[in-house]
Amino acid sequence: MAAAEEERFTHIKHGKRPIPFAAYELPFQAINYCLQEAGIHLRDVDRIAYSFDPELFHLLPEEGYGQAKFYADWDPLFNTYLNNAPEQLRDGYPHHLQQRFAHCGDLRPKWHFVEHHVAHAASAWYPSPFGSAAIMTIDGRGENATTSYFTGRGNELQKLSEVCMPHSLGILYEIITSHLGFLHSSDEYKVMALASYGHPAYLEQFHSLIHIGNDGQYTIDAFDPSRLFGPARIKGAPFTQQHFDIAHSLQKVLEETVLSLAWWLHSETGQTNCCLAGGVALNCVLNGILRDKGPFENIWVQPAAGDAGTAPGAAWWVDRQVLSNPVPPMEHVYLGPGYSDEEVESLLQWMKLPYRKLENVAKETAAILASGKIIGWFQGRMEFGPRALGSRSILASPVSADMQQKLNEIKDREDFRPVAPVVLEEEAHNWFRNASSSPFMLFVYPVLEEAASKIPAVRHVDGTARIQTINRQQHPVYYELLQEFHQLSGVPVLINTSFNTRSEPIVCTPKDAISCFYTSPFDALVINSFLVEKN
């Protein structure tokens, strides 16, 4: 019925930093939204699922790599916070949310701690389109596991094996993310983009660290990146060819390692389908490699594959233990707040802003885009997960090569960052090699040579694009906008990037959208049926 991330309500990216002494913070605003959408109070909820099990959490040894010593010192407090989460939910809510949280009684009998990687696996398996599948989850760490393997059939989810701390492909990627001057557990996608500008100059160094077994296991040696690559880049410092090459080599060794694990999982299960989840499954370049070079015929990635997705995953897992009803396939992720025309117009009037109501939203917006303008696009219910998929997007025409740089400037993003296209589902194969349905922007596809000159703004330096396909059932007005733009320009493609600026979460409310619009240099805002333009 509803799903949303805490960051969208608090304006704090990712809700909080993933540090042990922040474990007490619960997503009260997001919980309040879900309760509100259902029209219920917290006391009406029958079961509460929490995607981490403190009984399975082991204190880290001081040896290992990364921040093991730092976390080991805080782990006892971390575990205390986890164990007391039911009491924190009962008594720690913000006062302004009292209406839906007060007098909920003892929550312990309703509370279910779910193993983190089981929650990841459930989030990928239950809403997938498959009758049976192999499942692979890869992230930084859960309680102790960092990579886990499962099979799924019906309501059954069976664990095969797992790789445990301190050996973690996710943490390896985090360490190099920090070394390159980015924020770990946040900016790994920037390293993925940076990799396209480099060469595999450091592949041998990474190969020497990673040791792959024959049974889905791997180990990673403890290492100091400064000893391997020299001093870490400071945020804001120029990028050098060495930085590009480090990122490229890291990305390549990740692809090679996960591909090897996928071949083992295929041989172990005999499955033709594979479901992926965990933060590493948001690496759309890796997903493309698994699709093109891996053993599985079909791959499905849970669209909120990071830790946000463990919330519905844990809920489905607990629910399946009680009920046997199947989870319907996930056709879309428009599960966040939506707002009526009356609510939007009332706000525009209250803020004393000039606006006009559009007679045909898709047709008139397409004309604005065809004229080369950049718009904020706010339509329907907000997307769940990290991608803007046409409800909270910034849209622009892809036909001018300089549009990518314009958008990076507008959003205050790094110059090397690509922008992604949305394409009519039925036209995708005419513009991107072997493209079919890809509604969640989780795979890259090569741009066809004959199409490259027509949509240069969305073609990354490596010749690929992270596409979103759209059909009428998923988002009617968004689909109609693409149709109208196709008629005007001959191109069934638009640039679709998230409606936010640097370090800010994607906008949630009409007020968020208006604030972002008026503090950013784009041209127009189409919010429900209304158009707001700048002079």
Secondary structure, DSSP 8 states (H G I E B T S, - for coil): -----THHHH--TTSS---GGGTT---HHHHHHHHHHHT--GGG-S-EEES--GGG-----S-SSSSHHHHHHHHHHHHHHHHTHHHHHHH-S-GGGHHHHTT----GGGEEE--HHHHHHHHHHTTSS-SEEEEEEE-S-SSSEEEEEEEEETTEEEEEEEEETT--HHHHHHHHHHHTTS-TTT-HHHHHHHGGG--STTHHHHHHHEEE-SSS-EEE----HHHHH-S---TTS---HHHHHHHHHHHHHHHHHHHHHHHHHHHHH--SEEEEESGGGG-HHHHHHHHHHSS-SEEEE-TTTTGGGHHHHHHHHHHHHH-----------B-S----HHHHHHHHHHTT---EE-SSHHHHHHHHHHTT--EEEE-SS-BSSSS--SSEEEEE-SSSTTHHHHHHHHTT--TT----EEEEGGGGGGTBTT----TTS--EEEB-HHHHTTSGGG--TTSEEE-EEE-TTT-HHHHHHHHHHHHHHS--EEEEEES--TT-----SHHHHHHHHHTS--SEEEETTEEEE--
